[in-house]
Amino acid sequence: MNMITISREFGSGGRELGKRLADLLGYDYYDREIITAIAAKKELDENYVEKALEGRAWQTVPLTFRQSFSPINMEQAVYTSLLVEQKKIIEEIAKTGRDCVIVGRNADKLLADKNPFRIFVCAEKEAKIQRCLERAGKTEHLTRKEIISNMQRIDKNRAKIREMVAGGKWGDCREYHLVINTTGWEIKDLAAAAAGFISCWIRR
Amino acid sequence: MNMITISREFGSGGRELGKRLADLLGYDYYDREIITAIAAKKELDENYVEKALEGRAWQTVPLTFRQSFSPINMEQAVYTSLLVEQKKIIEEIAKTGRDCVIVGRNADKLLADKNPFRIFVCAEKEAKIQRCLERAGKTEHLTRKEIISNMQRIDKNRAKIREMVAGGKWGDCREYHLVINTTGWEIKDLAAAAAGFISCWIRR
């Protein structure tokens, strides 16, 4: 079983890269699907689940989910239960034994024993802003200032969540097999380049 | 003209990767050759030049090398003149217009206007120690403890020199096109994978 995990900066194109990699390699692809599965299991709204998992710093949620853990308030209890569910779903994906690409969710740390090929995707700040502006023009109505603010908030939270879940530093190049800067690439071309690189890793 | 620059952690195999990449792509290769050229020009011993450029923190050497600069002591004057010579030699390499791989020397920053493909090579600590131990067994007689100490000292100095020359943070993944972790790879196989990736970048 071959597994690729993708951590990414907001606006770097990491999600598109993951999708295209899965298509090129013929792997299963998991991203939003994990949120959908958690929402279904917990009978909660998908958008609520997504915001809760991405938007919070999780500073007070414990690293291990033991039965003895007593959350000090309702909000914490919900968050903890979402994290536990997410962990279960990611472990179930691994149990299928099928080749896959998983975007986000610190899957590389949760499935460390499976030794996934770990990718971190970043880009220069201006390139990320431009990518977000293009996307915003189609589906959202955000100003440049709002995009920069979103970018900083989301990446800060991703870093905090990673630190909490895994103790590692988000974006520290030594934590990954490959760090790819998408600046100057069409993601389509980059995906082909990365698929070739990964195929060499698998064959080695 | 295609140019690849390689920054690397001590013991990561970055030098071997650079040599193999140059061979695979048919590019010129520069590493030790730069030291040799500086030594010849300055009529100094190669080992002295190498140690002076790698082993010092350069904290007090100015960023720009203006004629008005007056070194406050002899040692500083020699260092500055080595740095100036190194910069000249790297610029001369670029002027040849030939495709090349340059290892170390912050060539990515010195030749930023040529937009080289910038690679940073790292590895897990234990993998680096093992690589150094294997090398030490052949040509040097260093203990594990001495190797770890060398590794820390050299990487610390590389980080300081980079900060001084370029203001950037050494090993910050956003500073490079690609960060490659060599852990788990034979450098020969990795070089083939990286050459394929870079060929996609050139063709894009």
Chai-1 contact restraints between the chains, C-beta under 6 A:
chainA,res_idxA,chainB,res_idxB,connection_type,confidence,min_distance_angstrom,max_distance_angstrom,comment,restraint_id
A,C122,B,C173,contact,1.0,0.0,6.0,A-B,restraint_1
A,C122,B,R174,contact,1.0,0.0,6.0,A-B,restraint_2
A,C173,B,C122,contact,1.0,0.0,6.0,A-B,restraint_3
A,C173,B,C173,contact,1.0,0.0,6.0,A-B,restraint_4
A,C173,B,V179,contact,1.0,0.0,6.0,A-B,restraint_5
A,R174,B,C122,contact,1.0,0.0,6.0,A-B,restraint_6
A,H177,B,N181,contact,1.0,0.0,6.0,A-B,restraint_7
A,V179,B,C173,contact,1.0,0.0,6.0,A-B,restraint_8
A,V179,B,V179,contact,1.0,0.0,6.0,A-B,restraint_9
A,N181,B,H177,contact,1.0,0.0,6.0,A-B,restraint_10
A,D189,B,R204,contact,1.0,0.0,6.0,A-B,restraint_11
A,A193,B,F197,contact,1.0,0.0,6.0,A-B,restraint_12
A,A193,B,C200,contact,1.0,0.0,6.0,A-B,restraint_13
A,G196,B,G196,contact,1.0,0.0,6.0,A-B,restraint_14
A,F197,B,A193,contact,1.0,0.0,6.0,A-B,restraint_15
A,F197,B,F197,contact,1.0,0.0,6.0,A-B,restraint_16
A,C200,B,A193,contact,1.0,0.0,6.0,A-B,restraint_17
A,R204,B,D189,contact,1.0,0.0,6.0,A-B,restraint_18
